[in-house]
Amino acid sequence: MKKSNVIFIILLALLILIPSEAYAREVPASKTSQSMTLDGKAVDANAYLIEDNNYFKLRDIAALLKDTEAKFNVYYDKDANSVVIENNKTYKVLDTDLVPITVQKAKAITSLQKIILDGQVLDLTVYSINDNNYFKLRDLAKALKFGVDYNAEKEEIVVLSNEDYKEVEEVEEVEVKAKKEPEEVSTSKGTITYSNEKVLGLNLNILTIPNTDNIDFKVVRGKDSISGTEAFSSLIGRFNPKAAVNGNFFDAYKTMVPYGSIISNYELLKLIGNDPGFYVTESGKRGVVDSAMTISATTSAGKSFSIWYKNTPANDSTGIYEFSPYYGEAVNVKGGHAVIVKNNQITAVEKVDGKVLIPSDGYIIYLGPDAVDETYISNMFQPGLSISKELSFKAPELKGERVKEMVCAGPILLKDGVDVSAANKGGYEGKISNQNAQRSAIGVTKDGTVKIVTTKATTANLAKVMKAIGCESATNLDGGASSALYFNGKTLTNPGRKLSTLLLIYEN
């Protein structure tokens, strides 16, 4: 049985967002390449290497564990000037949680921040980096009595929430040191460049993003919500990228809801259709593909089903949907059934019509009135069963890949170096497929270099210039008043409206 302290262990392992009170010496810190598993499952380990040890954010751990038995809450007590950890309480994830580290090298300053666990002050080594507190995992494991190990073969940190802490002498290579690159070996670095060129008679703004280790991509949403829009300058100010371009189409006149699927920091925010998308994978692969995908789900009874849509209005009476808290507090439906899932376990199966509440600690699976019959519902879903899910892509390029970021629009312009714009313009509005208008496009060359372009063109001409500048694959993004481009402190293409989705690029 888990000890209450076990929960904290992992929690404390990753940084606390609260500024520390006092500081001492300053030491260098660098982004670690170390991977990490929690109870056998891979998790994102956004950590810094400080004096040969990995240091993590506490709130990141709280976010990772919020739907598990080891959930805990963390907050800053202003009166006590202390960070307080509470066992078995639900943590509310913040926008700043689980955000990839974009600064490769930083300065770490020792902190005297007071940490209180179960009423007792913990004596831990804490460093402050960019106003966030970072903790050494092994120190926390020893204080909180949870298991930590190191898999030398896989070069990964192993955290076990239900095992006791073991001293270093008892476990080989358990120091949990991150892989340290030899001094003589340096990671490849490149610089994003901008040029204004006339190609095939069109005036192009071109960003060239090299395929190097110091480049990172991130998809963000206006107002951080499914139907939010936000001024381009506001988004740039909030996220401070090196470069940015607009992404998905969206309903700019009524609902503000985006069209096409969206993946941000490995999380599927929206699933609909098969519009072409630009993607970046965990392994660093970049490309443009048909975004057709499904959520493959399996119950603990061994029965499988597919989810076709996520966080998009329930307009398909034959569809199977997932609605998470990111969609909002509730969804309106016209008949059918709702399967209520909390902490990955079915808690209720209900006939619904009208407003259906979405649990803050889970999601609902909605089956349209014409999707399945009563027998299917009763045989497939029963309270108490757990559900596991996996995202499956149709594109062979993405088999076995974990997609980190994806924006989708269209039509697709190039595939394997061939102009396919004419064959793929069907299904798009005439102003998108035929008119000479302001455009944004993104493409990838053979060596993985990304090219982002804004110009005034038809999609047919846009395909030609994307091929002319070396792209093998490319897709049109939202355009017209939504076309936007930013680089190195300057807005190169200024949109005429607030925007829904942006693709950000960082140079570390």
Secondary structure by P-SEA (a helix, b strand, c coil): cccccccccccccbbbccccccccbbbbbbbbccccccccccccccccccccbbbbbaaaaaaaaccccccbbbbbcccccbbbbbccbbbbbcccccccccccbbbbbbbcbbbbccccccccbbbbcccbbbbcaaaaaaaabbbbbbcccccbbbbbccbbbbcccccccccccccccccccccbbbbbbbbbbbccccccbbbbbcccccbbbbbbbccccccbbbbaaaaaaaccccccccccccccccccccccbbbcccccccccccccccccccccccccccccccccccccccbbbbbcccccccccccccccccccccccccccbbbbbbbcccccccccccccbbbbbccbbbbbbccccccaaaaaacccccbbbbbbbbbcccccccccccbbbbbccccccccccccccccccccccccccccccccccccccbbbbbbbccccaaaaaaaaaaacccbbbbccccccbbbbccccccccccccccbbbbbbcc
